[in-house]
Structures are given as C-alpha cells and as structure tokens.
Amino acid sequence: MSETTTATPPAGSAAGASDGGGKGPGLLAGPLGRNLGLVVALLVLCVVGAITAPGRFVDVDNVLTILRLAAVVGVVSVGMTFVIIGGGIDLSVGALVALSSVWATTLATQAMAADFHWIVMVFTAIAVGAGAGLINGVVIAYGKLVAFIATLAMLAAARGLAEIIANRRTQIVQDRGFIDFFGGDVLGIPTLVIIFALVAAAGWVLLNRTTFGRRTFAVGGNAEAARLAGIRVQRHTVWLYVLSGVTCGIAAVMLMARTTTGSSTHGTLLELDAIAAVVIGGTLLVGGRGTIVGTVLGVLIFTTLGNVFTLNNLSSSAQAVARGVIIVLAVLLQQRLALGGARPRKKARGGGSGGAAAPGNPTGAQPGGSAADGGPAGARPGDSGGRPPH
C-alpha cells in the first residue's frame, strides 16, 4: 500500500504562500511591507500637495499645522490600537475627550489649580478618562456585554454628562502657565507634537517589548487559547480600556491647550478618525495583529489628505467621501491578506491517488479501507483482523 501524507500549514503561516514552492511570505505580507506601502502613500500625498498648492503646502508653518492636527488624533489612535489588537473596539473616545476637558476646566478644578499648580488640571483630565475606560472594561470583560454596545452607551452617557457639567457652555482656561507650557514649543517643535511622539514611542515599547504587549496579541488572536495559556483575559481586557481612557485624557489636555477651552463638543467624530487611522495602519479589526508605526502613518495620511483638500478649496463633503473610499479599500486589502493566509496547502508524497484523507477517515487511509463495524481500523470487509492471507 502506498504511503500518502497531508501537509498542514503551521499556525501563523504566511499569507499567500504558494502551493508548490513552500516559500516564505512576500514583502507586502509582513509589517515592514505594509508600513513601506503607507510611507509610499504618504509621499504620494505630499507630492500631490506640493504640485496642487505650490509654495503653501511645503511651507514650514503648514507642515507644523499638519503635525498639530495629527497630534490629538494620534494620541487617541495609539490607545485605540491596543484595544483593537486585543479584539475590542471603543466608540466612546470622542465623548471621553469631551468629558475629560469639561471636568478639568470646571471652576472648582481651575480654583484648585490656581492654589496649587496647573498640573491638577492635567491629572483631573487623565483620571476622568481612565475612570471612564475602567467602567468600559469592567462592563465588557465581567458584564459580558459586547464592546460595540458598551462603548456606544458610554459615548452617549459621557457626552450627556459633559453637557450637564458645562451647562452647554464653553469653559475658558484661565491658567496662563498651562496655556504657555502646552501651547509653546521646544527648539521650534510644538509641545503637542512632542507629546504625540512620546506617547507613540511609549506605545511602541509597551506593545513590542513587554509582556503586556505579547498578551494583547494573544488575547486578540484567540482569547480562549490565551486563557488556557494562563493569561487572565478579563483583567487584561479591563486594562486595555483603561489605557484607551488614559490616552483620551491626554488628548483632552492637548485640546484644552490648543483651543484654551473645555467644551462638551470637543472630540466630535474623533472615534471615527481614530478607527480609520488604525485600520489604514494595518491593524486587523478582528484583533491579533497591528503596529504602532502603522497607526502613526495612518494618522499622518489622513491629516495630510485633509490639508491637501483644504489648500485646494475642496469641500469637507468631498474629503469625507475620499476617507470613506480609503477605509473600504484598506479593509478589503486586509481581508484579502487574511484569507490568503488561511488557505490550506496540500502536498502529496509517493504514489496512489487521493493523497488527502477522505472525509471522516484518518489521514492516509485509502478509500474502502475503513474498518467494518467491530473490526480494527484499516481492515477490509470480509477479512478477519490479524489473520494471514491464504
């Protein structure tokens, strides 16, 4: 009897591997290739901006404007990256930014800041964001509520609470020290951009160089396997949403400095911008894969695209359409790569037809060689098990 085998691709095998060659993944299938594609897309946008708005796009002030606008969205997107890699979603980030900014600019908080230091406002904003993120995490992890529904409820509740606290009014930041510090620059680089860079660097280290990051990939890839491996999935999920809330608090501080106000309208549709940037950056919406570098590039691509539209006097509606098209294309590309990696690869050795096992039979069993009722595996009907042939 000829011997046949079925080659099964190992877990985590590369997407799009050819059937016969057994070669590794192509360049574009890995993180380096995806990030390289994002860099090329960003450079193309810059070239288009330089051609369509010569002199204005490449101006230093315009470049700094792009970076300032990207900073707030970028900080929130870093937290969103962790949540999505962990298999979740957070629709409440924009509302949490608004709630944090309003709470940090109330008369009571600003009075405490005047008596002590403006750092009180910073701590208040971060604490409010972390507290709301904690509520999200507990409801999702221990209350077993779907992340989409839980964070959607938080979106409505946080925005409504911000309106109640502010009485639907814009609160002015009175502390000049706060405004001068966060609204200033270091060696010509805006402080907000530096904060974004620091948050992104810290996020990269946390995701790629710590146990927390490895557990995040494990939970997002397969929560049950992570649980069996000894990871406390529920507790880790809570920490992911707390981390997202902390980034919302930091973003609120940055918005307070940029606008010198705290308002319940801050962060409107910020969740969509953050999710779009994370998806464009190559993070899978189903979890288990993503990079901070890709997220940063995704933020820069969207911010640069908006700047090019603005310089060319194109409507915000056209910009929204362009963003929607880009998001759809990015998700379709993700699905293509994911399905390519899921395709089984079969390789037969030796003679005989049908190297793959027949449905229901053990690997390598020939058709017709299944055991008869009560007989040993591989015995043909009519043969006595173990009796030598005549």
DRENDREN-523771 format. One record per residue (C-alpha): y, z, x; residue in one letter; residue number from 1. Coordinates in pm, 1 decimal. Example, Ala and Ser with C-alpha at 12.3 -4.5 7.8 and 13.67 -1.06 7.14 Angstrom:
<site <-450.0 780.0 1230.0> 'a' 1> <site <-106.0 714.0 1367.0> 's' 2> 
//
This chain:
<site <0.0 0.0 0.0> 'm' 1> <site <333.8 -99.6 149.0> 's' 2> <site <582.2 176.2 205.2> 'e' 3> <site <928.7 148.5 48.8> 't' 4> <site <1233.4 372.2 69.1> 't' 5> <site <1560.9 400.8 -115.2> 't' 6> <site <1868.2 479.3 95.0> 'a' 7> <site <2107.0 709.8 -86.1> 't' 8> <site <2468.6 726.4 37.5> 'p' 9> <site <2561.4 1073.5 159.4> 'p' 10> <site <2816.8 1281.4 -21.1> 'a' 11> <site <3165.3 1182.9 71.8> 'g' 12> <site <3061.6 836.4 188.2> 's' 13> <site <3339.3 589.8 241.3> 'a' 14> <site <3468.0 377.9 -40.9> 'a' 15> <site <3380.2 15.0 -37.6> 'g' 16> <site <3105.4 27.1 229.7> 'a' 17> <site <2917.8 -299.5 243.7> 's' 18> <site <2557.4 -309.8 128.8> 'd' 19> <site <2405.2 -459.3 437.8> 'g' 20> <site <2626.4 -362.9 724.6> 'g' 21> <site <2643.2 14.4 694.0> 'g' 22> <site <2991.3 4.0 841.4> 'k' 23> <site <3247.4 276.8 805.4> 'g' 24> <site <3541.9 267.2 566.3> 'p' 25> <site <3816.0 13.4 603.6> 'g' 26> <site <4154.7 112.2 736.1> 'l' 27> <site <4316.8 129.5 393.2> 'l' 28> <site <4041.8 356.4 257.7> 'a' 29> <site <4146.0 654.6 471.1> 'g' 30> <site <4452.8 877.9 463.7> 'p' 31> <site <4602.2 703.2 766.1> 'l' 32> <site <4575.2 364.5 598.7> 'g' 33> <site <4722.7 489.2 270.4> 'r' 34> <site <5013.8 656.3 447.1> 'n' 35> <site <5069.4 342.1 652.7> 'l' 36> <site <5091.6 143.6 330.8> 'g' 37> <site <5351.3 389.2 197.9> 'l' 38> <site <5555.6 354.9 516.7> 'v' 39> <site <5548.3 -23.6 478.6> 'v' 40> <site <5658.8 6.2 113.9> 'a' 41> <site <5945.8 235.2 215.5> 'l' 42> <site <6054.7 -5.9 489.0> 'l' 43> <site <6047.3 -295.6 242.4> 'v' 44> <site <6271.1 -98.8 6.2> 'l' 45> <site <6511.1 -26.2 291.7> 'c' 46> <site <6523.6 -394.9 383.3> 'v' 47> <site <6591.4 -487.2 20.4> 'v' 48> <site <6868.0 -226.6 4.7> 'g' 49> <site <7025.2 -349.7 327.7> 'a' 50> <site <7019.5 -710.0 201.3> 'i' 51> <site <7141.5 -649.6 -153.8> 't' 52> <site <7400.7 -385.3 -63.7> 'a' 53> <site <7502.8 -460.7 294.2> 'p' 54> <site <7722.0 -200.8 456.1> 'g' 55> <site <7678.6 54.6 180.2> 'r' 56> <site <7304.2 119.7 194.2> 'f' 57> <site <7285.9 173.2 570.7> 'v' 58> <site <7592.8 395.3 571.5> 'd' 59> <site <7521.1 742.2 710.0> 'v' 60> <site <7670.2 912.4 403.6> 'd' 61> <site <7441.8 710.1 175.3> 'n' 62> <site <7134.6 799.9 381.9> 'v' 63> <site <7227.5 1168.5 361.5> 'l' 64> <site <7275.8 1132.0 -13.0> 't' 65> <site <6923.7 992.1 -46.1> 'i' 66> <site <6784.8 1283.1 154.2> 'l' 67> <site <6976.8 1541.5 -50.9> 'r' 68> <site <6846.3 1394.4 -375.2> 'l' 69> <site <6493.1 1381.5 -236.3> 'a' 70> <site <6504.6 1742.4 -118.1> 'a' 71> <site <6487.5 1913.1 -458.5> 'v' 72> <site <6219.2 1681.8 -599.0> 'v' 73> <site <6033.0 1701.4 -269.2> 'g' 74> <site <6008.0 2079.7 -266.1> 'v' 75> <site <5866.6 2082.5 -620.6> 'v' 76> <site <5630.2 1797.4 -531.4> 's' 77> <site <5480.4 1997.4 -245.2> 'v' 78> <site <5374.1 2268.1 -488.8> 'g' 79> <site <5255.4 2005.4 -736.1> 'm' 80> <site <5037.9 1851.0 -463.1> 't' 81> <site <4843.7 2173.8 -423.0> 'f' 82> <site <4793.4 2209.2 -798.3> 'v' 83> <site <4669.8 1851.9 -845.9> 'i' 84> <site <4441.4 1862.4 -540.6> 'i' 85> <site <4297.2 2180.4 -691.7> 'g' 86> <site <4209.6 1990.1 -1008.2> 'g' 87> <site <4502.1 2104.8 -1225.3> 'g' 88> <site <4839.0 1983.7 -1350.0> 'i' 89> <site <5172.1 2157.6 -1401.1> 'd' 90> <site <5407.5 2016.4 -1663.8> 'l' 91> <site <5635.2 2319.7 -1659.2> 's' 92> <site <5800.1 2278.0 -1317.5> 'v' 93> <site <6127.4 2139.0 -1452.3> 'g' 94> <site <6163.0 2419.5 -1705.1> 'a' 95> <site <6078.7 2679.5 -1439.8> 'l' 96> <site <6357.3 2542.5 -1218.9> 'v' 97> <site <6599.1 2581.5 -1509.6> 'a' 98> <site <6481.8 2933.9 -1593.2> 'l' 99> <site <6499.9 3042.2 -1228.1> 's' 100> <site <6850.6 2903.5 -1183.3> 's' 101> <site <6977.8 3067.6 -1503.0> 'v' 102> <site <6821.8 3405.4 -1424.2> 'w' 103> <site <6959.2 3401.1 -1069.7> 'a' 104> <site <7314.3 3326.3 -1188.1> 't' 105> <site <7349.5 3583.0 -1466.8> 't' 106> <site <7644.2 3821.6 -1440.9> 'l' 107> <site <7411.3 4111.8 -1361.3> 'a' 108> <site <7237.6 3927.2 -1078.8> 't' 109> <site <7562.7 3799.9 -930.6> 'q' 110> <site <7710.7 4150.9 -950.9> 'a' 111> <site <7415.7 4283.7 -750.9> 'm' 112> <site <7461.9 4000.4 -503.3> 'a' 113> <site <7830.1 4085.5 -466.6> 'a' 114> <site <7745.4 4452.0 -399.6> 'd' 115> <site <7463.2 4379.5 -157.6> 'f' 116> <site <7415.8 4017.9 -38.1> 'h' 117> <site <7370.2 3673.1 -188.0> 'w' 118> <site <7006.3 3687.7 -79.9> 'i' 119> <site <6949.9 3878.9 -405.6> 'v' 120> <site <7005.7 3554.0 -595.5> 'm' 121> <site <6751.4 3376.3 -377.2> 'v' 122> <site <6486.9 3644.0 -425.7> 'f' 123> <site <6551.9 3651.2 -800.1> 't' 124> <site <6501.5 3276.4 -837.7> 'a' 125> <site <6180.6 3277.2 -633.5> 'i' 126> <site <6044.8 3584.7 -813.5> 'a' 127> <site <6108.6 3430.6 -1156.2> 'v' 128> <site <5933.9 3108.4 -1052.5> 'g' 129> <site <5638.7 3297.1 -904.3> 'a' 130> <site <5608.0 3517.3 -1212.8> 'g' 131> <site <5600.5 3220.8 -1447.6> 'a' 132> <site <5347.4 3049.9 -1221.7> 'g' 133> <site <5134.2 3363.9 -1232.9> 'l' 134> <site <5133.6 3351.2 -1613.1> 'i' 135> <site <5028.9 2985.5 -1598.8> 'n' 136> <site <4748.4 3061.5 -1357.1> 'g' 137> <site <4611.0 3359.1 -1548.0> 'v' 138> <site <4612.5 3174.0 -1880.6> 'v' 139> <site <4438.8 2872.2 -1725.3> 'i' 140> <site <4188.3 3049.9 -1498.3> 'a' 141> <site <4095.3 3352.7 -1708.3> 'y' 142> <site <4205.8 3242.2 -2053.9> 'g' 143> <site <4010.2 2916.1 -2012.4> 'k' 144> <site <4299.4 2715.7 -2156.4> 'l' 145> <site <4333.5 2353.5 -2049.7> 'v' 146> <site <4603.3 2320.8 -1782.0> 'a' 147> <site <4780.2 2043.4 -1971.5> 'f' 148> <site <4820.6 2260.1 -2282.9> 'i' 149> <site <4903.4 2583.0 -2097.5> 'a' 150> <site <5177.6 2430.6 -1884.3> 't' 151> <site <5311.9 2229.6 -2178.4> 'l' 152> <site <5352.3 2557.1 -2366.2> 'a' 153> <site <5524.6 2710.8 -2063.1> 'm' 154> <site <5756.5 2409.1 -2048.0> 'l' 155> <site <5880.0 2477.9 -2399.8> 'a' 156> <site <5891.6 2856.5 -2361.6> 'a' 157> <site <6070.3 2860.9 -2025.1> 'a' 158> <site <6331.4 2607.9 -2133.1> 'r' 159> <site <6394.5 2801.5 -2453.7> 'g' 160> <site <6421.6 3133.2 -2267.4> 'l' 161> <site <6668.0 2976.7 -2025.2> 'a' 162> <site <6883.3 2863.9 -2317.6> 'e' 163> <site <6872.0 3214.0 -2469.4> 'i' 164> <site <6969.7 3385.2 -2143.6> 'i' 165> <site <7252.2 3141.2 -2071.7> 'a' 166> <site <7355.6 3120.2 -2437.2> 'n' 167> <site <7352.0 2740.1 -2385.3> 'r' 168> <site <7637.3 2770.7 -2135.7> 'r' 169> <site <7667.8 2669.1 -1774.3> 't' 170> <site <7689.8 2968.6 -1541.9> 'q' 171> <site <7911.9 2930.8 -1236.3> 'i' 172> <site <7802.0 3058.6 -895.5> 'v' 173> <site <8080.7 3288.5 -773.3> 'q' 174> <site <7949.7 3386.2 -430.3> 'd' 175> <site <8114.4 3164.6 -169.9> 'r' 176> <site <7876.8 3280.5 100.5> 'g' 177> <site <7581.5 3142.2 -97.5> 'f' 178> <site <7754.1 2807.5 -151.3> 'i' 179> <site <7871.8 2776.0 208.0> 'd' 180> <site <7528.2 2853.5 350.5> 'f' 181> <site <7316.8 2621.8 135.5> 'f' 182> <site <7587.7 2359.3 96.8> 'g' 183> <site <7653.4 2335.0 470.0> 'g' 184> <site <7474.2 2150.8 746.9> 'd' 185> <site <7318.1 2209.0 1086.2> 'v' 186> <site <7402.6 1950.4 1354.2> 'l' 187> <site <7505.5 1710.2 1080.2> 'g' 188> <site <7183.2 1754.7 881.9> 'i' 189> <site <7233.6 1909.7 534.5> 'p' 190> <site <7077.0 2252.3 488.6> 't' 191> <site <6895.9 2130.8 177.5> 'l' 192> <site <6721.2 1860.9 381.0> 'v' 193> <site <6619.7 2117.6 641.6> 'i' 194> <site <6474.1 2340.5 369.0> 'i' 195> <site <6275.3 2044.8 236.3> 'f' 196> <site <6143.0 1970.1 585.2> 'a' 197> <site <6043.1 2333.6 638.9> 'l' 198> <site <5866.8 2355.7 301.8> 'v' 199> <site <5681.8 2028.5 368.2> 'a' 200> <site <5577.4 2145.1 715.4> 'a' 201> <site <5458.2 2479.8 579.0> 'a' 202> <site <5268.2 2299.2 303.5> 'g' 203> <site <5100.7 2069.2 556.8> 'w' 204> <site <4986.8 2362.2 769.6> 'v' 205> <site <4864.1 2555.3 465.0> 'l' 206> <site <4669.4 2257.7 331.5> 'l' 207> <site <4519.2 2127.6 655.2> 'n' 208> <site <4491.0 2424.0 888.8> 'r' 209> <site <4394.1 2722.2 674.1> 't' 210> <site <4101.6 2844.7 468.2> 't' 211> <site <4326.2 2831.7 160.7> 'f' 212> <site <4365.5 2456.8 204.5> 'g' 213> <site <3993.3 2396.3 251.3> 'r' 214> <site <3919.8 2599.3 -58.9> 'r' 215> <site <4177.9 2397.6 -252.2> 't' 216> <site <3997.0 2073.0 -168.3> 'f' 217> <site <3663.1 2232.7 -255.8> 'a' 218> <site <3781.5 2363.5 -594.0> 'v' 219> <site <3938.8 2030.4 -683.7> 'g' 220> <site <3637.3 1829.8 -569.9> 'g' 221> <site <3374.3 2033.8 -752.7> 'n' 222> <site <3462.2 2372.6 -897.2> 'a' 223> <site <3101.4 2468.7 -971.8> 'e' 224> <site <2985.4 2383.0 -619.7> 'a' 225> <site <3279.2 2580.4 -482.2> 'a' 226> <site <3176.1 2880.2 -694.6> 'r' 227> <site <2818.7 2858.2 -570.8> 'l' 228> <site <2953.4 2843.2 -214.7> 'a' 229> <site <3116.9 3182.3 -265.2> 'g' 230> <site <3473.9 3076.1 -345.7> 'i' 231> <site <3641.3 3279.7 -618.2> 'r' 232> <site <3757.2 2976.8 -814.2> 'v' 233> <site <3951.9 3162.9 -1081.9> 'q' 234> <site <4153.3 3368.4 -836.3> 'r' 235> <site <4222.1 3063.4 -622.6> 'h' 236> <site <4344.1 2871.2 -926.8> 't' 237> <site <4589.0 3150.9 -1005.1> 'v' 238> <site <4727.5 3135.0 -652.1> 'w' 239> <site <4777.0 2758.6 -679.6> 'l' 240> <site <5002.6 2800.2 -983.0> 'y' 241> <site <5187.5 3090.2 -819.7> 'v' 242> <site <5253.4 2861.8 -522.7> 'l' 243> <site <5386.4 2594.6 -757.9> 's' 244> <site <5615.2 2854.5 -918.2> 'g' 245> <site <5746.7 2962.1 -577.0> 'v' 246> <site <5843.4 2603.7 -493.2> 't' 247> <site <6020.3 2583.9 -830.8> 'c' 248> <site <6221.5 2894.4 -737.6> 'g' 249> <site <6318.5 2740.9 -403.3> 'i' 250> <site <6419.6 2417.5 -578.3> 'a' 251> <site <6630.6 2619.9 -822.0> 'a' 252> <site <6819.4 2777.7 -530.8> 'v' 253> <site <6881.6 2431.2 -387.4> 'm' 254> <site <7011.5 2302.0 -723.0> 'l' 255> <site <7235.0 2606.7 -760.6> 'm' 256> <site <7386.9 2532.8 -420.6> 'a' 257> <site <7427.0 2160.8 -485.9> 'r' 258> <site <7586.3 2197.5 -829.5> 't' 259> <site <7733.3 2550.8 -784.5> 't' 260> <site <7590.9 2630.3 -1130.4> 't' 261> <site <7291.6 2769.4 -1310.3> 'g' 262> <site <7202.5 2582.7 -1627.2> 's' 263> <site <6922.5 2551.8 -1879.7> 's' 264> <site <6949.1 2172.9 -1837.1> 't' 265> <site <6851.4 2183.6 -1470.4> 'h' 266> <site <6524.8 2013.4 -1384.9> 'g' 267> <site <6505.9 1791.9 -1692.8> 't' 268> <site <6211.1 1549.1 -1647.9> 'l' 269> <site <6160.2 1686.6 -1297.4> 'l' 270> <site <5789.9 1727.2 -1371.3> 'e' 271> <site <5754.6 1352.4 -1421.9> 'l' 272> <site <5929.5 1274.0 -1094.1> 'd' 273> <site <5711.2 1524.4 -908.0> 'a' 274> <site <5384.3 1398.6 -1057.2> 'i' 275> <site <5487.5 1038.1 -990.1> 'a' 276> <site <5568.8 1113.8 -627.0> 'a' 277> <site <5237.0 1296.0 -578.1> 'v' 278> <site <5038.8 1009.7 -735.9> 'v' 279> <site <5222.8 747.4 -532.7> 'i' 280> <site <5146.3 957.3 -224.0> 'g' 281> <site <4773.0 907.3 -278.1> 'g' 282> <site <4671.2 1237.1 -438.8> 't' 283> <site <4392.0 1184.7 -691.6> 'l' 284> <site <4475.7 1307.2 -1040.9> 'l' 285> <site <4117.2 1429.0 -1078.5> 'v' 286> <site <4161.2 1651.2 -772.0> 'g' 287> <site <3983.0 1686.6 -440.9> 'g' 288> <site <4198.2 1452.9 -233.0> 'r' 289> <site <4561.2 1433.9 -126.5> 'g' 290> <site <4807.5 1474.9 158.7> 't' 291> <site <5147.1 1636.2 200.6> 'i' 292> <site <5263.8 1346.0 418.6> 'v' 293> <site <5179.9 1102.9 137.8> 'g' 294> <site <5372.9 1315.7 -111.0> 't' 295> <site <5681.5 1321.5 112.7> 'v' 296> <site <5664.8 942.6 148.0> 'l' 297> <site <5622.3 908.7 -229.1> 'g' 298> <site <5936.0 1118.5 -287.5> 'v' 299> <site <6134.3 908.5 -40.5> 'l' 300> <site <6012.9 585.0 -201.0> 'i' 301> <site <6123.5 689.5 -549.3> 'f' 302> <site <6456.9 828.2 -430.2> 't' 303> <site <6529.8 516.6 -224.0> 't' 304> <site <6435.5 295.3 -517.3> 'l' 305> <site <6683.6 479.3 -739.1> 'g' 306> <site <6952.5 448.7 -475.9> 'n' 307> <site <6898.5 73.2 -442.4> 'v' 308> <site <6922.9 34.4 -819.6> 'f' 309> <site <7243.4 239.0 -828.9> 't' 310> <site <7409.7 45.7 -545.7> 'l' 311> <site <7332.9 -280.4 -724.2> 'n' 312> <site <7474.0 -151.5 -1054.5> 'n' 313> <site <7138.8 -180.1 -1231.1> 'l' 314> <site <7081.1 32.3 -1537.8> 's' 315> <site <6882.7 354.1 -1536.8> 's' 316> <site <6659.6 196.2 -1800.9> 's' 317> <site <6554.1 -76.6 -1558.2> 'a' 318> <site <6489.7 189.0 -1297.8> 'q' 319> <site <6266.3 378.9 -1541.4> 'a' 320> <site <6068.3 61.0 -1613.5> 'v' 321> <site <6022.8 -0.5 -1240.5> 'a' 322> <site <5899.7 355.0 -1188.8> 'r' 323> <site <5651.8 320.8 -1472.0> 'g' 324> <site <5511.6 -0.5 -1326.0> 'v' 325> <site <5477.2 158.3 -982.1> 'i' 326> <site <5293.6 460.2 -1125.3> 'i' 327> <site <5048.1 241.2 -1318.8> 'v' 328> <site <4977.4 28.0 -1012.2> 'l' 329> <site <4922.2 338.5 -799.3> 'a' 330> <site <4674.1 488.4 -1047.2> 'v' 331> <site <4487.1 157.1 -1076.9> 'l' 332> <site <4460.1 142.3 -697.9> 'l' 333> <site <4329.3 499.1 -691.8> 'q' 334> <site <4062.8 414.8 -948.5> 'q' 335> <site <3958.1 107.6 -751.1> 'r' 336> <site <3916.0 310.2 -432.3> 'l' 337> <site <3732.9 588.9 -617.0> 'a' 338> <site <3490.9 350.8 -789.4> 'l' 339> <site <3429.8 169.8 -461.5> 'g' 340> <site <3318.7 496.0 -303.1> 'g' 341> <site <3087.9 573.7 -596.0> 'a' 342> <site <2885.3 250.1 -573.5> 'r' 343> <site <2528.2 325.0 -461.2> 'p' 344> <site <2389.5 138.8 -163.1> 'r' 345> <site <2022.0 39.9 -162.7> 'k' 346> <site <1830.8 -71.0 141.7> 'k' 347> <site <1459.9 -157.7 138.2> 'a' 348> <site <1227.1 -144.2 437.9> 'r' 349> <site <887.2 -308.4 457.2> 'g' 350> <site <714.4 -544.3 216.0> 'g' 351> <site <645.1 -518.8 -150.4> 'g' 352> <site <863.8 -597.2 -443.3> 's' 353> <site <1083.1 -335.6 -601.5> 'g' 354> <site <1183.9 -100.7 -323.3> 'g' 355> <site <1370.5 124.2 -567.2> 'a' 356> <site <1178.0 374.7 -767.4> 'a' 357> <site <1105.1 284.4 -1125.8> 'a' 358> <site <1281.2 494.3 -1386.1> 'p' 359> <site <1103.5 823.9 -1423.0> 'g' 360> <site <878.4 769.8 -1119.9> 'n' 361> <site <906.5 943.1 -783.4> 'p' 362> <site <1068.3 748.6 -502.2> 't' 363> <site <838.8 482.6 -363.0> 'g' 364> <site <582.1 488.0 -649.7> 'a' 365> <site <464.1 137.1 -738.2> 'q' 366> <site <470.7 13.3 -1094.9> 'p' 367> <site <146.7 100.3 -1262.9> 'g' 368> <site <70.5 374.3 -1013.9> 'g' 369> <site <192.2 663.9 -1221.9> 's' 370> <site <-56.8 936.1 -1291.8> 'a' 371> <site <-261.8 927.7 -1606.6> 'a' 372> <site <-239.8 1229.1 -1832.5> 'd' 373> <site <-402.3 1513.2 -1648.3> 'g' 374> <site <-461.1 1312.9 -1328.7> 'g' 375> <site <-293.9 1352.8 -990.7> 'p' 376> <site <22.9 1161.2 -907.8> 'a' 377> <site <-42.9 806.8 -792.4> 'g' 378> <site <-393.9 781.5 -942.4> 'a' 379> <site <-455.4 472.7 -1148.5> 'r' 380> <site <-610.7 499.1 -1493.8> 'p' 381> <site <-988.3 486.4 -1466.4> 'g' 382> <site <-1008.6 628.5 -1114.7> 'd' 383> <site <-1132.3 979.0 -1052.7> 's' 384> <site <-892.5 1173.5 -838.6> 'g' 385> <site <-1011.4 1207.2 -480.0> 'g' 386> <site <-1343.9 1011.8 -532.0> 'r' 387> <site <-1400.0 747.5 -261.5> 'p' 388> <site <-1432.8 388.0 -383.1> 'p' 389> <site <-1781.0 234.4 -409.8> 'h' 390> 
//
